[in-house]
């Protein structure tokens, strides 16, 4: 089962009308994450879509089975269709739990 990471994006102020916001994963730090760390073998990106009056959406990233522990990245927010971005990125570290199962 793939490991996922969720990032919440909130919309505040005037929430009348639909709105969109682009996002992309950007490698950061001394041990940057790469395409190999994410499902599909590419750095994820997309668009968050808010319906009229909607105030919360979730960005879900799927980590690859080969994701490397301790790799860092940011989810960069850009190009809002309306309004302003208060916090332009969300920093994160890949923390993959490894389990072993032993037969009894």
C-alpha positions as CSV (number, residue, x, y, z in Angstrom):
1,X,0.0,0.0,0.0
2,X,1.5,3.4,-1.0
3,X,2.4,5.9,1.7
4,X,0.7,9.3,1.3
5,X,1.2,12.7,2.8
6,X,-1.6,15.2,3.1
7,X,-1.3,19.0,3.1
8,X,-4.3,21.2,4.0
9,X,-4.9,24.4,2.1
10,X,-7.3,27.0,3.6
11,X,-9.2,29.8,1.9
12,X,-10.3,32.8,4.1
13,X,-11.8,36.2,3.7
14,X,-14.2,36.6,0.8
15,X,-15.0,33.0,-0.3
16,X,-17.7,34.0,-2.8
17,X,-17.2,32.4,-6.2
18,X,-14.9,29.6,-7.3
19,X,-11.1,29.9,-7.0
20,X,-8.1,28.0,-8.0
21,X,-4.5,27.8,-6.8
22,X,-1.5,26.0,-8.4
23,X,0.9,23.9,-6.4
24,X,4.2,22.1,-7.1
25,X,6.7,20.1,-5.2
26,X,10.1,21.8,-5.0
27,X,13.2,20.0,-3.7
28,X,14.9,21.8,-0.8
29,X,17.8,21.6,1.7
30,X,20.9,19.5,2.0
31,X,19.1,16.2,1.1
32,X,16.5,17.3,-1.5
33,X,13.8,14.9,-2.5
34,X,13.7,14.0,-6.2
35,X,11.3,12.5,-8.7
36,X,12.4,9.0,-7.5
37,X,10.8,9.7,-4.1
38,X,7.2,10.2,-5.5
39,X,4.7,7.9,-7.1
40,X,4.8,8.2,-10.9
41,X,8.5,9.0,-10.9
42,X,7.9,12.8,-11.4
43,X,7.8,15.8,-9.0
44,X,4.1,16.2,-8.3
45,X,2.2,19.4,-9.2
46,X,-1.4,20.3,-9.7
47,X,-4.3,22.7,-9.1
48,X,-6.4,23.1,-6.0
49,X,-10.0,24.0,-6.8
50,X,-12.4,25.7,-4.4
51,X,-16.1,25.8,-5.1
52,X,-18.2,28.9,-4.1
53,X,-18.0,29.2,-0.3
54,X,-15.6,26.3,0.1
55,X,-12.8,27.0,2.6
56,X,-10.6,23.9,2.7
57,X,-9.0,21.5,0.3
58,X,-6.3,18.8,0.7
59,X,-3.2,18.2,-1.5
60,X,-2.3,14.5,-1.3
61,X,1.1,13.3,-2.3
62,X,1.9,9.6,-2.9
63,X,5.4,8.5,-2.0
64,X,7.2,5.9,-4.1
65,X,8.1,2.5,-2.6
66,X,11.7,3.7,-3.1
67,X,11.2,7.0,-1.2
68,X,14.4,7.9,0.6
69,X,14.2,8.7,4.3
70,X,15.0,12.2,5.4
71,X,14.7,13.8,1.9
72,X,13.3,17.4,2.1
73,X,10.9,19.3,-0.1
74,X,8.4,22.1,-0.1
75,X,4.9,22.3,-1.6
76,X,5.0,25.7,-3.3
77,X,1.7,27.5,-3.8
78,X,1.3,30.0,-6.7
79,X,-1.0,31.7,-9.2
80,X,-4.2,32.2,-7.2
81,X,-7.2,33.0,-9.5
82,X,-8.4,35.5,-6.9
83,X,-6.9,37.0,-3.7
84,X,-3.4,36.6,-2.2
85,X,-1.3,33.7,-0.9
86,X,-0.4,34.3,2.8
87,X,2.1,31.4,3.1
88,X,3.7,30.5,-0.2
89,X,5.1,27.1,0.7
90,X,4.8,24.2,3.1
91,X,8.1,22.5,4.1
92,X,8.2,18.8,4.8
93,X,10.6,15.9,5.3
94,X,10.0,12.3,4.1
95,X,9.6,10.1,7.1
96,X,8.9,6.6,5.9
97,X,8.1,4.0,8.6
98,X,9.6,0.7,7.9
99,X,8.0,-2.4,9.4
100,X,9.2,-6.0,9.4
101,X,6.9,-9.0,9.9
102,X,8.3,-12.2,11.3
103,X,6.6,-15.5,11.0
104,X,5.6,-17.0,14.4
